[in-house]
Every structure is written in C-alpha cells, then in structure tokens.
Amino acid sequence: MFASATTRPFAGLRRTFCRAGAVISAFFLAACDPAGMGQQASGPSIGPMIDPGQPVQVALLAPAGSGSANLEWLARSLKNAARMAAADAQGATIDLRIYDTGDSTAQAVAQANAAADAGAQIILGPLFAEGANAVGNAMRPRGINVLSFSNNAEIAGGNVYILGNSFANVADRLVGFGAKHGKRNIYVVAENDVAGQIGGRAIETAIARNGARLAGRSNHPVSVSGIDSVTPQIVAAARSGQVDAVFMTANNQAVLPYLTEKLAAAGVTSQVTQFMGLTRWDQPASRMSLPQLQNGWFAIPDQGLKQQFDARYQSAYGEQPHELATLAYDGVAAIASLARAGNRNALTTAGLTQRSGFSGVGGVFRLRRDGTIERGLAVATIRGNQVVILDPAPRGFGGFGF
C-alpha cells in the first residue's frame, strides 16, 4: 500500500522544481522564483512589422545539450513539432532556425542574442521561466517578442508570452464549471513551495472571478509528515457542511496519491466532497486505477485533436512526442496563420493578441496583452479507471484561426 512507504515516495521532493530532472508535465515547468517583468497590459506595442510575402524568420530555443535524457527527448519533440508546423504553413513561409540552450539561463540569453543578430523576428522558447524572463529582458530593447514554453504567468508581460497551460487557466475552467454545478464553497489545499503557492493564488483568484466562496485553505510541506499533519484540518472542513469542493494544487507527482489516500481513509472522497485538481489526474496512466481518484475533476486539452497530432508525429519521426511538443507546433502555426492572412503587424503585440485566437493541435488558444494565455480545456473525471469527459473543450472564441 502506498502509505506504507513512509519516506520513499517523497525522497528528493524538496528539490527545486526548476531543475531539469523535474520536467515531467507542463505543470512542473516554470516553478522557479520568477524575477517578473512587471509590464502592464496597456503598455506600448512591441514587435517588428513584416512583409507577409517574405519568409518570417523564427528562432526556436530548445533545451538540448543538458545531458538529461528527458530534456533531450523534450528538445527533440519541440524541434520536430516546429518543423511540422513550418511544413504545414500553406500560404506562408517560415524560416525556422534552431538554437540549443541546454537548461542554462545564460546560454538561452546568448543564443537569443545570436538569433537576433542573425535576423530573427520572433523568439519561440525558451523552456524555463527564469530563462524566459532573462531572454525577454534581452530582447525588449531590440523590439522582439518572446513566445516562451513556460506556464508561469508571473513572468508574462511586456514582450514575454507564455504558451504553457497556466495554473490560472486551469483553475478558472474548473471553478467556473463547479460554480455552475452547485460547487460554490471551495476549500484550497496547496503545497508550501513556490509552485504550490502560485497555484493556490490562482485558485483563489478563480474563486473570486466566478462568484464562488473561499471556504478555507490549508498549506502543507511536500513531505509525508507535512501531509499527515494537515489532513485532519481538511477532513474537518469537508465534514463541516460549509464546503462543497476541495481544490488541490498537488503539483508534485507523489503528493496527489498520498494526500487523497489519507483523505479517503478518513472517509473523505469525491462522493462526499467534490475533489478538484490543478494537475492532470490521468497521468501517469497508473493513477487511473487508484480508487481515491475516482470521480475527481481535472482539466485536459481536446483529446481528439491531440491524438491526431500524436499519430502524425509518430508516423513522421518513429516515436511518441513529448507532452509539450504541441506548444512548439502551436507557436509556429500561429505565426504562420497571421502571416498568411497578410498582416504586416503579425509579430507585434496587436497581431499576436488577436481576439479570435487560434485553433491549435491541443485546442483553441489565444494570447492576452498581459502575456498570459487562454486555452480551451475540457473538464474530465475518472470513472471505472477510465477518463470521462464531463464538459468538452470549446472549439473557438468566435473568430478565425489557423
């Protein structure tokens, strides 16, 4: 039983999430302490005007060369997905140039400067928040926008955009769905590290935005003893009659199974008080057989579109793409769609943040002027060890895309 392994599940969980070895899902990216660019959504327009009839020079900063097998796979997936999108760019020409950065912020900045010197008109990447922040600062005086693969909204703004699915986007989708289904009194459970606290703030903001009520909050260390100590507080809140849902950040892989097992042992499950999760509860697939996760709510991209992309990638490159490969495809394809439409301002603030957004391989998305992203997500649950869609992902924002 999971709980019997008193220390093993949490060995090394205190490590900083921005280390390369922690790259497992989109939610583990960009959990470093952000420097923050502090730019406002009403700031000046940034980015070069282009000739839509000429090739658009795009620089991809990929995390290759770090020595990490997982990062090498991710880098390879990002590169291949970007090449796929460039090849698919009917009616526009993408001059894609690739620069390897490893997991080094200094190398990311150096490569971004080299790309800009070579004529890059927009930067796609880098992966980690710290690097994206630094690259953004370096590119701002040169008037170049940065579409980072990070999901940390705290470094978004000015000339830095995030393509990764943010905590705020997930929280808003789930809280909004819950509020429509009578789950308005929400209790937040967050890890006390950087990622957990960012996630907790995102949930609280979503609660306020959707007219729900914050019914309380518990923070816990990322450890067995930390979870053990906070479980009675969560159980008491769930039994109080004042809580409709428990929303967990559970950003570390070992936290979710252990925390929910402890709650289930105390009689608290989604059948009693609805569980919601900021992370994917269906990954890894072995989680779907855990009884304590049945009927919990989480958000996922449009799976039909994602499966089509995965099949194409597998056929072309002979391996499964990394989960984040779609970010590179979406970034290149969005640029191509704007150029194909004949927009001279395709790479400027106004062009990138068009209201209609884009139809990506993971679903619809659009960039906001504050540098954050809105992605159309489905609300899912696990029933009988299978993923069940409760509310499908939206298919558009009311305009054209690519």
VOGU-3710 file (C-alpha; in Angstrom, 3 decimals, decimal comma):
1> mfasattrpf> 0,000/0,000/0,000  1,292/3,477/-0,897  1,083/4,801/2,649  3,372/2,070/3,971  6,338/3,526/2,082  6,793/6,197/4,703  9,670/8,084/3,160  10,417/6,661/-0,300  7,613/8,440/-2,226  8,940/11,796/-1,096
11> aglrrtfcra> 12,658/11,224/-1,484  14,046/14,357/-3,101  10,707/16,181/-3,331  12,197/19,239/-1,703  14,362/19,782/-4,764  13,707/22,929/-6,752  11,130/22,320/-9,472  13,108/24,353/-11,972  15,794/21,646/-12,191  15,883/19,787/-15,484
21> gavisaffla> 15,016/16,461/-13,879  11,666/17,835/-12,767  10,372/18,293/-16,311  7,564/15,730/-16,318  4,469/17,697/-17,270  3,548/21,233/-18,206  2,740/21,998/-14,600  6,282/21,304/-13,430  7,758/23,873/-15,750  8,491/27,377/-14,645
31> acdpagmgqq> 8,201/26,790/-10,943  11,371/28,759/-10,293  11,234/32,052/-8,422  10,333/34,498/-11,185  12,137/37,807/-11,492  8,973/39,275/-13,025  8,973/41,822/-15,803  6,250/43,978/-14,296  4,845/45,119/-17,632  1,233/46,222/-17,828
41> asgpsigpmi> -1,327/45,033/-20,367  -1,796/48,644/-21,518  1,915/49,076/-22,396  3,245/50,026/-25,837  3,025/47,718/-28,822  6,163/45,653/-29,339  7,436/43,711/-32,337  8,615/44,318/-35,902  6,422/44,920/-38,913  6,889/42,278/-41,599
51> dpgqpvqval> 6,387/41,758/-45,305  3,855/38,866/-45,312  5,087/37,842/-48,764  8,594/37,186/-47,479  9,826/34,389/-45,173  9,255/35,032/-41,472  12,414/34,276/-39,510  11,566/32,362/-36,323  14,208/31,333/-33,783  13,467/28,258/-31,668
61> lapagsgsan> 15,354/27,989/-28,356  15,350/24,277/-27,445  16,709/22,729/-24,203  19,101/20,347/-25,980  22,601/19,685/-24,664  21,794/19,463/-20,954  22,721/15,795/-20,582  19,246/14,948/-19,249  17,559/12,158/-21,221  14,106/13,624/-20,564
71> lewlarslkn> 15,158/17,102/-21,654  16,771/15,687/-24,787  13,507/13,956/-25,688  11,602/17,153/-24,999  14,029/19,224/-27,064  13,782/16,760/-29,940  9,984/16,860/-29,744  9,886/20,668/-29,747  12,187/20,844/-32,758  10,291/18,229/-34,748
81> aarmaaadaq> 6,888/19,732/-33,923  8,088/23,177/-35,000  9,363/21,689/-38,275  5,979/20,025/-38,819  4,195/23,348/-38,338  6,595/25,151/-40,686  5,999/22,470/-43,342  2,233/22,814/-42,836  2,324/26,597/-43,314  0,413/26,755/-46,591
91> gatidlriyd> 0,417/30,303/-47,929  3,219/31,487/-45,655  6,935/30,735/-45,447  8,575/30,126/-42,084  12,361/30,365/-41,940  12,846/28,266/-38,810  16,265/28,398/-37,160  17,048/26,264/-34,116  19,362/27,132/-31,235  20,269/24,756/-28,396
101> tgdstaqava> 20,303/26,228/-24,891  20,577/23,242/-22,524  18,984/24,162/-19,198  21,142/27,291/-18,779  19,673/30,779/-18,498  22,950/32,327/-19,647  23,027/30,090/-22,703  19,414/30,924/-23,506  20,236/34,645/-23,478  23,384/34,137/-25,540
111> qanaaadaga> 21,524/32,100/-28,146  18,652/34,589/-28,281  21,138/37,386/-28,949  22,808/35,281/-31,646  19,409/34,646/-33,229  18,535/38,340/-33,157  21,913/39,212/-34,700  21,108/36,733/-37,481  17,791/38,444/-38,202  15,265/36,618/-36,009
121> qiilgplfae> 11,950/38,459/-35,941  10,428/36,486/-33,058  11,720/34,034/-30,431  9,964/30,725/-29,693  11,092/29,424/-26,271  12,971/29,019/-24,011  11,573/26,372/-21,683  12,081/27,566/-18,114  10,653/30,705/-16,527  13,982/32,101/-15,379
131> ganavgnamr> 15,385/31,790/-18,880  12,261/33,256/-20,477  12,404/36,234/-18,143  16,064/36,861/-18,945  15,584/36,402/-22,699  12,623/38,787/-22,590  14,724/41,427/-20,897  17,465/40,968/-23,502  15,073/41,107/-26,459  12,928/44,018/-25,292
141> prginvlsfs> 15,382/46,763/-26,343  15,588/45,035/-29,725  11,798/45,078/-30,146  11,452/41,291/-30,375  8,618/39,311/-28,782  9,239/36,031/-26,947  6,753/33,131/-27,008  8,003/31,046/-24,105  7,167/27,403/-23,438  6,804/28,278/-19,752
151> nnaeiaggnv> 3,476/28,053/-17,935  4,400/30,547/-15,201  2,089/33,537/-15,569  4,215/35,531/-13,125  6,891/36,131/-15,775  4,395/37,066/-18,512  4,100/40,644/-19,700  5,780/43,218/-21,917  7,343/41,206/-24,732  7,097/37,811/-22,980
161> yilgnsfanv> 4,155/35,487/-23,612  3,603/32,025/-22,136  2,405/29,157/-24,312  2,239/26,629/-21,478  -1,124/25,943/-19,872  -1,141/28,138/-16,771  -2,455/27,362/-13,300  -4,811/30,337/-13,673  -6,339/28,928/-16,855  -6,960/25,505/-15,292
171> adrlvgfgak> -8,303/26,963/-12,060  -10,709/29,258/-13,877  -12,061/26,404/-16,000  -12,687/24,102/-13,039  -14,052/26,706/-10,649  -16,348/28,063/-13,372  -17,641/24,566/-14,125  -18,066/23,843/-10,417  -19,960/27,054/-9,760  -22,448/26,130/-12,490
181> hgkrniyvva> -22,987/22,760/-10,814  -23,503/23,913/-7,252  -19,884/23,652/-6,046  -19,515/27,234/-4,817  -17,871/26,778/-1,412  -14,317/25,749/-2,227  -11,542/24,742/0,176  -7,982/25,123/-1,154  -5,137/22,728/-0,329  -1,709/23,874/-1,533
191> endvagqigg> 1,896/22,809/-1,174  4,018/25,385/0,614  6,680/25,600/-2,113  6,826/28,160/-4,920  4,706/26,192/-7,402  2,088/25,301/-4,797  1,715/28,880/-3,638  1,418/30,198/-7,195  -1,220/27,538/-7,819  -3,046/28,387/-4,615
201> raietaiarn> -3,214/32,059/-5,551  -4,528/31,115/-8,995  -7,335/29,076/-7,425  -8,295/31,878/-5,044  -8,386/34,350/-7,940  -10,604/31,980/-9,931  -12,930/31,613/-6,944  -13,388/35,375/-6,746  -13,763/35,766/-10,516  -16,503/33,132/-10,747
211> garlagrsnh> -18,583/34,339/-7,809  -17,717/31,345/-5,621  -16,622/31,448/-1,953  -13,241/30,616/-0,451  -14,236/28,233/2,340  -10,728/27,995/3,795  -7,205/26,990/2,925  -4,533/24,583/4,155  -0,857/24,769/3,154  1,409/21,782/3,684
221> pvsvsgidsv> 5,080/20,863/3,263  5,982/18,476/0,444  6,548/15,515/2,769  4,724/12,604/4,356  4,751/14,291/7,764  3,538/17,560/6,230  0,553/15,887/4,616  -0,159/13,831/7,724  -0,271/16,984/9,842  -2,669/18,870/7,576
231> tpqivaaars> -5,083/16,014/6,801  -7,224/16,483/9,956  -7,841/20,154/9,012  -9,042/19,189/5,545  -11,223/16,374/6,909  -12,818/18,708/9,471  -13,570/21,277/6,767  -15,095/18,630/4,477  -17,358/17,431/7,287  -18,389/20,922/8,376
241> gqvdavfmta> -21,255/21,238/5,903  -19,721/24,503/4,674  -17,547/23,034/1,912  -18,736/21,804/-1,494  -15,328/21,053/-3,016  -11,686/20,564/-2,090  -9,340/22,017/-4,737  -5,761/20,657/-4,514  -2,656/22,012/-6,212  -0,866/18,619/-5,785
251> nnqavlpylt> 1,871/19,777/-8,148  4,356/17,090/-7,139  3,709/13,605/-8,514  3,870/11,846/-5,143  1,593/14,285/-3,315  -1,713/13,574/-5,056  -1,864/9,785/-4,469  -0,761/10,066/-0,848  -2,927/13,066/0,092  -6,092/11,619/-1,454
261> eklaaagvts> -5,393/8,207/0,107  -5,149/9,822/3,547  -8,404/11,699/2,957  -10,160/8,560/1,715  -9,006/6,647/4,785  -10,731/9,340/6,861  -13,922/8,966/4,834  -13,493/12,000/2,559  -13,756/11,301/-1,190  -15,405/12,948/-4,199
271> qvtqfmgltr> -18,612/11,137/-3,269  -18,625/13,157/-0,027  -16,976/16,433/-1,039  -16,036/17,027/-4,666  -12,274/16,840/-5,315  -10,729/19,125/-7,943  -7,122/19,057/-9,121  -4,827/21,623/-10,702  -2,807/18,880/-12,413  -3,611/16,001/-14,782
281> wdqpasrmsl> -5,053/13,152/-12,686  -4,844/10,734/-15,611  -1,047/10,979/-15,891  0,768/8,708/-15,401  -1,841/6,201/-16,583  -1,331/4,052/-13,474  -3,169/6,707/-11,459  -6,463/5,876/-13,125  -6,741/2,649/-11,155  -6,424/4,427/-7,783
291> pqlqngwfai> -9,823/4,247/-6,041  -9,371/7,560/-4,204  -9,057/9,461/-7,507  -12,312/8,185/-8,971  -14,804/10,998/-9,740  -12,309/13,798/-9,101  -12,362/16,709/-11,573  -9,397/17,943/-13,616  -8,874/19,780/-16,911  -7,347/18,419/-20,129
301> pdqglkqqfd> -6,831/19,612/-23,720  -9,086/18,481/-26,552  -8,073/14,816/-26,739  -9,323/14,225/-30,272  -7,057/16,921/-31,696  -4,134/15,830/-29,526  -4,439/12,209/-30,685  -4,406/13,310/-34,327  -1,201/15,259/-33,722  0,433/12,370/-31,857
311> aryqsaygeq> -0,377/9,966/-34,694  1,117/12,292/-37,312  4,227/12,828/-35,231  4,680/9,100/-34,584  4,377/8,371/-38,285  6,907/11,055/-39,219  9,527/10,534/-36,510  9,053/6,988/-35,250  8,476/7,860/-31,598  5,845/9,414/-29,371
321> phelatlayd> 6,164/13,174/-28,921  6,722/14,699/-25,506  3,539/16,093/-23,972  4,812/19,643/-24,558  5,582/19,197/-28,260  2,243/20,789/-29,135  3,462/24,119/-27,742  6,098/24,417/-30,465  3,639/23,435/-33,177  1,074/25,937/-31,911
331> gvaaiaslar> 3,617/28,759/-31,728  4,899/28,320/-35,274  1,430/27,716/-36,712  0,021/30,833/-35,058  2,799/32,939/-36,588  2,182/31,336/-39,982  -1,557/31,968/-39,822  -1,033/35,663/-39,145  1,473/35,998/-41,987  -0,808/34,034/-44,333
341> agnrnaltta> -3,626/36,480/-43,567  -1,403/39,269/-44,910  -0,941/41,007/-41,575  2,128/43,246/-41,571  1,712/43,512/-37,796  1,647/39,693/-37,370  4,553/39,688/-34,898  3,524/42,759/-32,934  1,524/42,923/-29,722  -1,659/43,677/-31,676
351> gltqrsgfsg> -1,158/40,799/-34,108  -0,277/38,161/-31,541  -3,176/39,070/-29,273  -5,985/38,996/-31,844  -9,294/38,352/-30,089  -10,285/35,416/-32,297  -7,261/33,420/-31,177  -6,023/30,290/-32,909  -7,037/26,650/-33,364  -4,040/24,699/-32,103
361> vggvfrlrrd> -3,301/20,981/-32,101  -4,227/20,905/-28,417  -7,367/23,019/-28,877  -8,181/26,693/-29,221  -5,980/29,294/-27,560  -5,342/32,994/-27,555  -2,671/35,259/-26,130  -3,618/38,184/-23,916  -1,936/41,563/-23,864  -0,648/40,832/-20,365
371> gtierglava> 1,360/37,933/-21,803  -0,817/35,153/-20,374  -2,659/32,539/-22,393  -6,235/31,328/-22,509  -6,609/27,734/-23,655  -9,867/25,922/-24,281  -9,929/22,915/-21,939  -12,282/20,034/-21,274  -13,388/19,104/-17,759  -12,691/15,415/-17,144
381> tirgnqvvil> -13,060/12,823/-14,418  -12,084/9,185/-13,828  -14,817/6,568/-13,679  -14,198/2,841/-13,731  -10,488/3,532/-14,245  -11,241/5,419/-17,471  -11,195/9,114/-18,380  -14,699/10,504/-18,898  -15,310/13,985/-20,347  -17,850/15,924/-18,291
391> dpaprgfggf> -17,740/19,096/-20,385  -15,970/19,208/-23,774  -13,353/21,788/-24,678  -14,710/24,795/-26,594  -13,862/24,826/-30,283  -13,474/28,564/-30,792  -13,503/32,111/-29,462  -15,772/33,416/-32,201  -13,317/34,147/-34,999  -10,859/32,691/-37,443
401> gf> -7,649/30,868/-36,646  -5,301/28,571/-38,499
//
